[in-house]
Amino acid sequence: MSRSPSGDRVALWRNPTFRAYVLQGVLLAALVALIGFIVANTMANLEARGISTGFGFLDERAGFSIPQTLIEYSGDSTYGRTFIVGLLNTLLVSALGIVVATIIGFAVGIARLSPNWLLARLAGAYVEIFRNIPLLVQILFWYFAVLQALPSPRQSLSLLEIVFINVRGLVIPDPQPLSGFAATPWALLVGIVAAIALGVYAKRRQLRTGKALPIYWLGAGLIIGTPLVVFLITGAPLEWSIPELKGFNFSGGVRVLPELVALWLALSIYTAAFIAEIVRSGIQSVPEGQVEAANALSLPGGITLRKVVIPQAMRVIVPQLTSQYLNLIKNSSLATAIGYPDLVAVFSGTTLNQTGQAIEIVAMTMAVYLVISLVVSALMNVYNARTLLKER
């Protein structure tokens, strides 16, 4: 028995709080029982088929090569190193795609609101075309219809005889650091920190005095000038390996796989179409009075856009932009369609086929995408919180 708010005794099963706890307990017990049944059934099936479980296979020799590796790798490397290589390739194409998609998306989104009739219609056509064509079709188009139609290495298209593009990919000069070059990256880091510190100081100074510093030019000077000065002082310790055609292929330089280029282009162009609509809606969410007030102060259109419209539009843009970044990262798994060696292709594909450790490999792959998504979401939430308009 329990007491009602009025003090009367009521049956315990009539108490809504008690019933809620009982229902949650029953559902939790059913969920635990279901998970236990699935695990027990899976283990029994694996044992019946003689398949061992565990992550010991990660220390075994892989025995296959990977065409693109950002770290040292060979056929004698372990499956664990295969996992790292695939992960780095996934992060590479995702990072490149996010950068380019953001630039294209913002440019097209702003162009859609341009008073220039032709520019606005071209931007609208871009969005409607690329947003409504499936991503996989676009990947296949760029790979088979565009890049695979390029000439052979002997008839490569060249730029200044140092950059070549052909059916096997893009060949560019390879930088070879010499002794003393290590100081340049450190100088770049110092320049970035100094630019951030200068930005904080400039913001506080503007709030205190009302005077603005040319922070963009000063920051760019610090980020570019600091490592450049150090690079020159240390004697420019860098050489370039220029690609040269020898026989039927190029020697020297760095070859960018056509699979990477096709996937990068498709992901960037496809995602940019959605980002453009997000930017357009964010800009249109800013009250017209804000723009009219800026015009009344005779502010140029560019300054009005950068200082008045975009900062207020970002509160609408950032949450949706986060979803598009996450979609791009997960869509990179379509790389298997054209053979780009990402995590899904080399780990959930080749490694799984050779080891048979399906549960462990699929679980690791799912965990990787989950962690990447959570990290990106957390970073975007931090950025959103820092740029959020605060009422005074």
VOPAGU-2260 file (C-alpha; in pm, 1 decimal, decimal comma):
REM VOPAGU-2260
SITE   aa  ch    i         X         Y         Z
SITE  MET   A    0       0,0       0,0       0,0
SITE  SER   A    1     106,3     361,0     -60,5
SITE  ARG   A    2     -41,2     702,2       8,9
SITE  SER   A    3    -188,1     938,9    -249,4
SITE  PRO   A    4    -104,4    1313,5    -242,5
SITE  SER   A    5    -423,9    1365,8     -37,6
SITE  GLY   A    6    -303,8    1113,5     223,0
SITE  ASP   A    7    -542,0     829,1     133,9
SITE  ARG   A    8    -410,1     476,5     114,7
SITE  VAL   A    9    -411,8     326,6    -239,1
SITE  ALA   A   10    -300,1      -8,0    -378,4
SITE  LEU   A   11      67,9     -12,0    -477,0
SITE  TRP   A   12     -10,6    -124,2    -830,8
SITE  ARG   A   13    -225,1     187,2    -875,6
SITE  ASN   A   14      74,4     411,4    -805,9
SITE  PRO   A   15     191,6     548,8   -1146,6
SITE  THR   A   16     551,6     588,0   -1027,5
SITE  PHE   A   17     565,0     226,2    -912,8
SITE  ARG   A   18     409,8     104,5   -1240,0
SITE  ALA   A   19     664,7     305,9   -1438,9
SITE  TYR   A   20     956,9     149,1   -1249,3
SITE  VAL   A   21     812,9    -200,9   -1294,5
SITE  LEU   A   22     760,4    -149,1   -1668,1
SITE  GLN   A   23    1113,6     -16,2   -1715,0
SITE  GLY   A   24    1251,2    -310,4   -1516,9
SITE  VAL   A   25    1063,1    -560,3   -1731,6
SITE  LEU   A   26    1179,6    -395,3   -2053,4
SITE  LEU   A   27    1540,4    -386,9   -1929,5
SITE  ALA   A   28    1526,7    -754,1   -1832,6
SITE  ALA   A   29    1381,7    -844,3   -2173,3
SITE  LEU   A   30    1656,2    -646,6   -2350,1
SITE  VAL   A   31    1930,4    -815,3   -2146,2
SITE  ALA   A   32    1776,4   -1156,4   -2214,9
SITE  LEU   A   33    1759,6   -1084,0   -2589,7
SITE  ILE   A   34    2121,7    -970,5   -2602,3
SITE  GLY   A   35    2227,9   -1276,1   -2400,6
SITE  PHE   A   36    2039,6   -1506,1   -2638,8
SITE  ILE   A   37    2201,4   -1345,1   -2944,8
SITE  VAL   A   38    2551,1   -1368,2   -2794,4
SITE  ALA   A   39    2505,7   -1729,7   -2681,4
SITE  ASN   A   40    2361,2   -1832,7   -3016,7
SITE  THR   A   41    2643,9   -1657,7   -3204,5
SITE  MET   A   42    2914,0   -1819,4   -2991,1
SITE  ALA   A   43    2753,3   -2162,1   -3036,7
SITE  ASN   A   44    2741,8   -2121,1   -3414,6
SITE  LEU   A   45    3103,1   -2003,1   -3428,5
SITE  GLU   A   46    3216,4   -2298,1   -3217,3
SITE  ALA   A   47    3020,4   -2541,5   -3433,6
SITE  ARG   A   48    3199,9   -2407,8   -3743,4
SITE  GLY   A   49    3540,8   -2406,5   -3580,0
SITE  ILE   A   50    3580,7   -2027,8   -3603,9
SITE  SER   A   51    3790,2   -1877,6   -3326,5
SITE  THR   A   52    3702,3   -1540,1   -3175,3
SITE  GLY   A   53    3917,2   -1258,8   -3043,8
SITE  PHE   A   54    4148,9    -994,8   -3181,7
SITE  GLY   A   55    4463,5   -1204,2   -3207,8
SITE  PHE   A   56    4438,0   -1194,2   -3587,5
SITE  LEU   A   57    4549,8    -829,7   -3579,6
SITE  ASP   A   58    4907,6    -948,8   -3514,8
SITE  GLU   A   59    4908,0   -1188,1   -3810,3
SITE  ARG   A   60    5076,2   -1114,8   -4145,4
SITE  ALA   A   61    4839,6    -953,8   -4394,7
SITE  GLY   A   62    5008,8   -1075,4   -4713,0
SITE  PHE   A   63    4857,3    -821,9   -4952,3
SITE  SER   A   64    4958,4    -478,4   -5076,4
SITE  ILE   A   65    4765,0    -151,3   -5067,0
SITE  PRO   A   66    4809,2      99,9   -5351,9
SITE  GLN   A   67    4788,2     410,0   -5130,4
SITE  THR   A   68    4945,8     426,8   -4785,9
SITE  LEU   A   69    5015,2     733,2   -4572,5
SITE  ILE   A   70    5244,1     530,4   -4346,7
SITE  GLU   A   71    5498,3     259,0   -4419,6
SITE  TYR   A   72    5326,1     -62,1   -4525,8
SITE  SER   A   73    5409,7    -381,0   -4714,1
SITE  GLY   A   74    5268,7    -727,1   -4763,4
SITE  ASP   A   75    5460,2    -838,5   -4452,9
SITE  SER   A   76    5274,2    -590,2   -4231,9
SITE  THR   A   77    5008,6    -707,5   -3988,5
SITE  TYR   A   78    4632,6    -683,2   -4014,9
SITE  GLY   A   79    4649,6    -424,4   -3736,2
SITE  ARG   A   80    4858,6    -199,6   -3960,3
SITE  THR   A   81    4612,4    -264,7   -4243,2
SITE  PHE   A   82    4342,3    -126,3   -4017,5
SITE  ILE   A   83    4545,4     191,2   -3955,4
SITE  VAL   A   84    4620,4     236,9   -4325,9
SITE  GLY   A   85    4251,6     206,9   -4416,6
SITE  LEU   A   86    4153,7     442,7   -4136,3
SITE  LEU   A   87    4403,3     707,9   -4249,7
SITE  ASN   A   88    4281,9     681,0   -4609,4
SITE  THR   A   89    3924,2     729,4   -4489,9
SITE  LEU   A   90    4022,3    1031,6   -4282,1
SITE  LEU   A   91    4216,4    1176,2   -4576,7
SITE  VAL   A   92    3932,2    1170,6   -4829,0
SITE  SER   A   93    3684,7    1283,8   -4561,0
SITE  ALA   A   94    3896,8    1583,4   -4459,9
SITE  LEU   A   95    3960,4    1684,3   -4821,7
SITE  GLY   A   96    3591,8    1648,2   -4901,4
SITE  ILE   A   97    3479,1    1855,7   -4601,7
SITE  VAL   A   98    3712,5    2142,7   -4692,0
SITE  VAL   A   99    3618,1    2158,3   -5061,4
SITE  ALA   A  100    3246,1    2095,7   -5001,5
SITE  THR   A  101    3235,6    2378,7   -4748,0
SITE  ILE   A  102    3403,9    2624,2   -4985,7
SITE  ILE   A  103    3184,3    2530,2   -5282,6
SITE  GLY   A  104    2870,1    2515,1   -5069,3
SITE  PHE   A  105    2915,3    2861,5   -4919,7
SITE  ALA   A  106    3000,7    3011,4   -5259,0
SITE  VAL   A  107    2698,9    2854,4   -5430,8
SITE  GLY   A  108    2465,8    2932,7   -5140,5
SITE  ILE   A  109    2558,9    3302,0   -5148,9
SITE  ALA   A  110    2540,2    3302,0   -5529,1
SITE  ARG   A  111    2181,4    3174,0   -5512,8
SITE  LEU   A  112    2083,0    3501,7   -5344,9
SITE  SER   A  113    2281,0    3718,6   -5584,9
SITE  PRO   A  114    2093,3    4002,9   -5760,6
SITE  ASN   A  115    2267,4    3887,7   -6078,7
SITE  TRP   A  116    1998,5    3684,3   -6258,5
SITE  LEU   A  117    2238,2    3457,8   -6449,6
SITE  LEU   A  118    2459,4    3381,2   -6148,2
SITE  ALA   A  119    2158,9    3299,5   -5929,4
SITE  ARG   A  120    2011,2    3068,0   -6193,9
SITE  LEU   A  121    2341,3    2887,9   -6248,3
SITE  ALA   A  122    2376,3    2833,1   -5873,3
SITE  GLY   A  123    2019,1    2703,8   -5857,0
SITE  ALA   A  124    2082,9    2466,8   -6147,3
SITE  TYR   A  125    2395,1    2333,9   -5971,3
SITE  VAL   A  126    2196,3    2256,0   -5656,6
SITE  GLU   A  127    1905,5    2090,6   -5837,1
SITE  ILE   A  128    2129,3    1878,5   -6062,2
SITE  PHE   A  129    2384,6    1744,1   -5817,5
SITE  ARG   A  130    2148,4    1712,1   -5521,6
SITE  ASN   A  131    1910,1    1488,2   -5713,8
SITE  ILE   A  132    2161,4    1250,2   -5874,6
SITE  PRO   A  133    2256,5     956,5   -5646,5
SITE  LEU   A  134    2606,6     985,9   -5502,2
SITE  LEU   A  135    2710,9     641,1   -5624,0
SITE  VAL   A  136    2618,1     737,9   -5981,2
SITE  GLN   A  137    2829,5    1052,2   -5951,6
SITE  ILE   A  138    3125,9     853,8   -5820,2
SITE  LEU   A  139    3101,1     612,8   -6111,7
SITE  PHE   A  140    3065,9     902,6   -6356,5
SITE  TRP   A  141    3381,1    1079,9   -6240,1
SITE  TYR   A  142    3579,3     756,5   -6230,5
SITE  PHE   A  143    3473,3     578,2   -6549,6
SITE  ALA   A  144    3344,8     857,7   -6774,3
SITE  VAL   A  145    3602,2    1123,5   -6689,0
SITE  LEU   A  146    3921,8     988,7   -6532,1
SITE  GLN   A  147    3933,7     654,9   -6713,6
SITE  ALA   A  148    3895,3     842,3   -7041,7
SITE  LEU   A  149    4225,2    1025,3   -6989,8
SITE  PRO   A  150    4526,8     935,7   -7207,7
SITE  SER   A  151    4791,8     678,2   -7122,3
SITE  PRO   A  152    5109,8     783,2   -6936,3
SITE  ARG   A  153    5302,9     833,1   -7260,2
SITE  GLN   A  154    5042,0    1086,3   -7380,2
SITE  SER   A  155    4989,3    1250,8   -7041,2
SITE  LEU   A  156    4847,9    1598,6   -7010,7
SITE  SER   A  157    5111,9    1818,1   -6847,1
SITE  LEU   A  158    5135,2    2150,0   -6666,7
SITE  LEU   A  159    5475,2    2318,7   -6695,2
SITE  GLU   A  160    5624,7    1972,9   -6747,4
SITE  ILE   A  161    5621,4    1906,2   -6372,7
SITE  VAL   A  162    5256,9    1804,4   -6316,1
SITE  PHE   A  163    5108,9    1523,7   -6524,5
SITE  ILE   A  164    4762,9    1369,6   -6540,6
SITE  ASN   A  165    4675,1    1045,4   -6712,8
SITE  VAL   A  166    4458,1     738,5   -6675,4
SITE  ARG   A  167    4673,6     618,5   -6384,8
SITE  GLY   A  168    4622,0     933,6   -6181,9
SITE  LEU   A  169    4779,0    1268,6   -6106,9
SITE  VAL   A  170    5158,7    1281,4   -6078,7
SITE  ILE   A  171    5304,1    1578,9   -5892,3
SITE  PRO   A  172    5649,6    1673,1   -5758,5
SITE  ASP   A  173    5745,8    1506,6   -5430,4
SITE  PRO   A  174    5900,5    1731,0   -5162,1
SITE  GLN   A  175    6212,8    1580,8   -5003,6
SITE  PRO   A  176    6297,6    1744,6   -4666,7
SITE  LEU   A  177    6666,9    1787,3   -4587,6
SITE  SER   A  178    6851,5    1838,0   -4261,6
SITE  GLY   A  179    6719,5    2143,2   -4079,5
SITE  PHE   A  180    6371,0    2135,3   -4231,5
SITE  ALA   A  181    6215,2    2027,1   -3899,9
SITE  ALA   A  182    6229,5    2388,0   -3778,8
SITE  THR   A  183    5980,7    2500,0   -4046,6
SITE  PRO   A  184    5677,6    2298,9   -3919,1
SITE  TRP   A  185    5748,1    2424,4   -3568,1
SITE  ALA   A  186    5756,5    2779,5   -3702,0
SITE  LEU   A  187    5420,5    2718,5   -3869,7
SITE  LEU   A  188    5277,7    2604,7   -3535,5
SITE  VAL   A  189    5416,7    2915,9   -3366,5
SITE  GLY   A  190    5261,0    3131,5   -3639,2
SITE  ILE   A  191    4919,6    2969,6   -3590,9
SITE  VAL   A  192    4933,1    3016,5   -3212,4
SITE  ALA   A  193    5045,0    3377,7   -3257,3
SITE  ALA   A  194    4760,7    3442,1   -3504,2
SITE  ILE   A  195    4505,9    3300,9   -3256,9
SITE  ALA   A  196    4649,2    3512,4   -2974,9
SITE  LEU   A  197    4640,1    3819,1   -3197,4
SITE  GLY   A  198    4276,2    3748,4   -3283,5
SITE  VAL   A  199    4181,9    3731,6   -2914,8
SITE  TYR   A  200    4369,8    4055,3   -2845,9
SITE  ALA   A  201    4211,7    4231,2   -3145,8
SITE  LYS   A  202    3862,7    4131,8   -3033,7
SITE  ARG   A  203    3917,4    4260,3   -2680,3
SITE  ARG   A  204    4076,4    4578,6   -2813,7
SITE  GLN   A  205    3780,1    4642,0   -3042,0
SITE  LEU   A  206    3533,8    4593,2   -2755,5
SITE  ARG   A  207    3735,9    4834,3   -2541,1
SITE  THR   A  208    3817,5    5106,8   -2793,8
SITE  GLY   A  209    3591,4    5042,4   -3092,3
SITE  LYS   A  210    3893,2    5025,6   -3323,6
SITE  ALA   A  211    3942,5    4716,0   -3538,1
SITE  LEU   A  212    4270,2    4567,9   -3651,5
SITE  PRO   A  213    4317,0    4409,8   -3997,3
SITE  ILE   A  214    4322,2    4072,0   -3828,3
SITE  TYR   A  215    4286,2    3865,4   -4145,9
SITE  TRP   A  216    4589,3    4021,2   -4312,0
SITE  LEU   A  217    4796,4    4016,8   -3992,6
SITE  GLY   A  218    4697,5    3656,0   -3917,7
SITE  ALA   A  219    4779,8    3545,3   -4271,8
SITE  GLY   A  220    5114,6    3723,3   -4244,1
SITE  LEU   A  221    5197,3    3539,6   -3922,2
SITE  ILE   A  222    5086,9    3198,1   -4047,7
SITE  ILE   A  223    5264,9    3230,1   -4383,1
SITE  GLY   A  224    5548,5    3465,4   -4300,0
SITE  THR   A  225    5681,9    3296,5   -3984,9
SITE  PRO   A  226    5754,8    2953,9   -4141,3
SITE  LEU   A  227    5873,5    3121,5   -4463,2
SITE  VAL   A  228    6131,4    3331,5   -4278,7
SITE  VAL   A  229    6252,9    3029,0   -4082,0
SITE  PHE   A  230    6264,7    2823,7   -4402,0
SITE  LEU   A  231    6485,2    3084,0   -4571,9
SITE  ILE   A  232    6707,5    3135,2   -4266,9
SITE  THR   A  233    6778,1    2761,8   -4243,8
SITE  GLY   A  234    6891,7    2763,1   -4607,3
SITE  ALA   A  235    6572,0    2637,0   -4775,9
SITE  PRO   A  236    6634,6    2271,9   -4677,9
SITE  LEU   A  237    6394,6    2118,5   -4927,5
SITE  GLU   A  238    6440,0    1941,9   -5258,5
SITE  TRP   A  239    6180,8    1833,6   -5513,0
SITE  SER   A  240    6163,7    1499,5   -5687,8
SITE  ILE   A  241    6030,9    1589,6   -6033,9
SITE  PRO   A  242    5838,0    1311,3   -6212,2
SITE  GLU   A  243    5996,7    1188,9   -6534,8
SITE  LEU   A  244    5854,1     953,9   -6795,3
SITE  LYS   A  245    6066,5     640,4   -6821,9
SITE  GLY   A  246    5932,4     365,5   -7042,9
SITE  PHE   A  247    5560,7     323,9   -6989,1
SITE  ASN   A  248    5534,5     499,0   -6652,7
SITE  PHE   A  249    5668,1     787,7   -6445,8
SITE  SER   A  250    5949,4     767,6   -6195,7
SITE  GLY   A  251    5986,9    1018,3   -5914,1
SITE  GLY   A  252    5717,9    1243,7   -5781,8
SITE  VAL   A  253    5399,6    1139,7   -5603,7
SITE  ARG   A  254    5108,3     966,4   -5774,9
SITE  VAL   A  255    4757,7    1055,7   -5662,6
SITE  LEU   A  256    4524,5     763,8   -5736,2
SITE  PRO   A  257    4238,7     831,9   -5979,1
SITE  GLU   A  258    4012,9     654,8   -5727,4
SITE  LEU   A  259    4096,9     921,5   -5468,5
SITE  VAL   A  260    4034,6    1203,8   -5714,7
SITE  ALA   A  261    3700,5    1060,3   -5830,3
SITE  LEU   A  262    3577,4     996,8   -5476,8
SITE  TRP   A  263    3696,5    1339,0   -5362,0
SITE  LEU   A  264    3522,6    1519,4   -5647,5
SITE  ALA   A  265    3196,7    1327,8   -5610,8
SITE  LEU   A  266    3176,3    1368,4   -5231,6
SITE  SER   A  267    3263,9    1738,1   -5248,1
SITE  ILE   A  268    3026,5    1831,4   -5531,1
SITE  TYR   A  269    2736,8    1623,6   -5396,7
SITE  THR   A  270    2763,1    1746,8   -5037,6
SITE  ALA   A  271    2821,2    2106,7   -5150,7
SITE  ALA   A  272    2476,1    2108,5   -5310,5
SITE  PHE   A  273    2315,9    2042,3   -4970,1
SITE  ILE   A  274    2545,7    2287,1   -4791,8
SITE  ALA   A  275    2448,0    2555,2   -5044,2
SITE  GLU   A  276    2082,0    2518,9   -4948,0
SITE  ILE   A  277    2174,3    2530,8   -4578,7
SITE  VAL   A  278    2371,2    2852,3   -4632,9
SITE  ARG   A  279    2087,9    3005,8   -4835,6
SITE  SER   A  280    1830,5    2927,5   -4566,6
SITE  GLY   A  281    2062,8    3056,4   -4295,6
SITE  ILE   A  282    2114,1    3387,9   -4472,5
SITE  GLN   A  283    1742,6    3427,1   -4538,6
SITE  SER   A  284    1673,2    3368,4   -4167,6
SITE  VAL   A  285    1847,2    3697,2   -4082,4
SITE  PRO   A  286    1587,5    3975,7   -4046,9
SITE  GLU   A  287    1579,7    4220,8   -4334,7
SITE  GLY   A  288    1611,9    4503,0   -4086,5
SITE  GLN   A  289    1971,4    4401,8   -4015,6
SITE  VAL   A  290    2070,1    4448,3   -4379,1
SITE  GLU   A  291    1872,8    4770,9   -4406,6
SITE  ALA   A  292    2049,9    4907,3   -4098,8
SITE  ALA   A  293    2387,0    4818,6   -4249,4
SITE  ASN   A  294    2289,1    4988,7   -4574,2
SITE  ALA   A  295    2178,3    5295,8   -4379,9
SITE  LEU   A  296    2530,2    5313,2   -4235,6
SITE  SER   A  297    2667,0    5295,2   -4592,6
SITE  LEU   A  298    2850,8    4969,9   -4524,6
SITE  PRO   A  299    2976,3    4797,1   -4841,4
SITE  GLY   A  300    2795,1    4478,7   -4943,0
SITE  GLY   A  301    3095,7    4258,4   -4868,4
SITE  ILE   A  302    3137,0    4393,2   -4515,3
SITE  THR   A  303    2762,3    4365,3   -4454,6
SITE  LEU   A  304    2773,4    4001,6   -4557,9
SITE  ARG   A  305    3083,8    3915,3   -4351,0
SITE  LYS   A  306    3016,5    4122,4   -4041,3
SITE  VAL   A  307    2637,7    4136,8   -4016,3
SITE  VAL   A  308    2464,5    3860,2   -4211,8
SITE  ILE   A  309    2693,7    3556,4   -4189,6
SITE  PRO   A  310    2761,1    3578,7   -3811,4
SITE  GLN   A  311    2386,3    3576,8   -3744,2
SITE  ALA   A  312    2318,0    3310,8   -4006,3
SITE  MET   A  313    2573,2    3073,0   -3854,3
SITE  ARG   A  314    2341,0    2985,9   -3566,4
SITE  VAL   A  315    2110,3    2831,1   -3825,7
SITE  ILE   A  316    2383,9    2696,4   -4052,9
SITE  VAL   A  317    2613,4    2514,5   -3808,0
SITE  PRO   A  318    2373,7    2243,8   -3674,5
SITE  GLN   A  319    2270,0    2144,0   -4026,4
SITE  LEU   A  320    2627,6    2172,7   -4149,4
SITE  THR   A  321    2731,4    1918,7   -3885,6
SITE  SER   A  322    2486,2    1665,4   -4027,7
SITE  GLN   A  323    2628,8    1713,0   -4377,0
SITE  TYR   A  324    2984,4    1661,6   -4251,5
SITE  LEU   A  325    2877,1    1337,2   -4085,4
SITE  ASN   A  326    2698,1    1226,2   -4402,2
SITE  LEU   A  327    3010,5    1295,0   -4608,4
SITE  ILE   A  328    3228,2    1088,5   -4374,5
SITE  LYS   A  329    2988,7     794,9   -4383,5
SITE  ASN   A  330    2933,4     825,1   -4758,8
SITE  SER   A  331    3308,6     781,7   -4809,7
SITE  SER   A  332    3248,7     409,7   -4751,2
SITE  LEU   A  333    3114,5     399,7   -5110,0
SITE  ALA   A  334    3482,5     400,6   -5208,8
SITE  THR   A  335    3461,5      23,8   -5247,6
SITE  ALA   A  336    3263,7      77,6   -5570,5
SITE  ILE   A  337    3575,1     208,2   -5748,9
SITE  GLY   A  338    3845,4      34,1   -5545,5
SITE  TYR   A  339    3972,6     319,9   -5329,5
SITE  PRO   A  340    4153,8     157,5   -5034,1
SITE  ASP   A  341    3955,0     304,5   -4745,9
SITE  LEU   A  342    3872,5     133,6   -4417,0
SITE  VAL   A  343    3573,4     -55,8   -4555,5
SITE  ALA   A  344    3762,0    -181,5   -4861,7
SITE  VAL   A  345    4087,9    -300,1   -4703,6
SITE  PHE   A  346    3962,9    -398,4   -4357,9
SITE  SER   A  347    3594,8    -490,7   -4383,6
SITE  GLY   A  348    3662,5    -628,6   -4730,0
SITE  THR   A  349    3999,2    -792,5   -4791,9
SITE  THR   A  350    4092,5    -853,4   -4427,7
SITE  LEU   A  351    3752,3   -1001,9   -4345,2
SITE  ASN   A  352    3765,4   -1234,9   -4646,7
SITE  GLN   A  353    4111,9   -1360,7   -4551,0
SITE  THR   A  354    4056,9   -1404,3   -4176,3
SITE  GLY   A  355    3686,7   -1479,6   -4146,4
SITE  GLN   A  356    3671,1   -1270,4   -3827,1
SITE  ALA   A  357    3346,0   -1104,4   -3931,2
SITE  ILE   A  358    3217,2   -1008,0   -3587,9
SITE  GLU   A  359    3539,4    -844,6   -3470,6
SITE  ILE   A  360    3609,4    -664,7   -3798,4
SITE  VAL   A  361    3257,2    -534,2   -3848,1
SITE  ALA   A  362    3243,5    -424,7   -3482,8
SITE  MET   A  363    3574,9    -238,5   -3516,9
SITE  THR   A  364    3460,2     -68,9   -3836,8
SITE  MET   A  365    3130,8      37,8   -3681,9
SITE  ALA   A  366    3312,4     166,5   -3373,6
SITE  VAL   A  367    3549,8     373,4   -3589,7
SITE  TYR   A  368    3269,0     549,4   -3774,9
SITE  LEU   A  369    3085,4     602,9   -3446,4
SITE  VAL   A  370    3389,8     759,3   -3280,1
SITE  ILE   A  371    3465,1     980,4   -3581,5
SITE  SER   A  372    3105,3    1100,0   -3590,8
SITE  LEU   A  373    3101,3    1174,3   -3216,7
SITE  VAL   A  374    3430,6    1365,0   -3237,1
SITE  VAL   A  375    3313,1    1575,6   -3532,9
SITE  SER   A  376    2981,6    1644,3   -3359,6
SITE  ALA   A  377    3160,0    1747,0   -3039,5
SITE  LEU   A  378    3395,2    1983,0   -3224,0
SITE  MET   A  379    3109,0    2141,7   -3417,8
SITE  ASN   A  380    2907,7    2180,1   -3095,7
SITE  VAL   A  381    3202,4    2356,2   -2931,9
SITE  TYR   A  382    3233,8    2586,7   -3232,8
SITE  ASN   A  383    2859,8    2649,5   -3231,7
SITE  ALA   A  384    2864,8    2737,5   -2861,7
SITE  ARG   A  385    3155,1    2981,0   -2909,2
SITE  THR   A  386    2996,2    3158,1   -3205,4
SITE  LEU   A  387    2641,7    3161,0   -3068,7
SITE  LEU   A  388    2490,8    3507,7   -3042,3
SITE  LYS   A  389    2457,7    3605,5   -2678,4
SITE  GLU   A  390    2195,5    3844,7   -2553,6
SITE  ARG   A  391    2325,6    4143,3   -2357,1
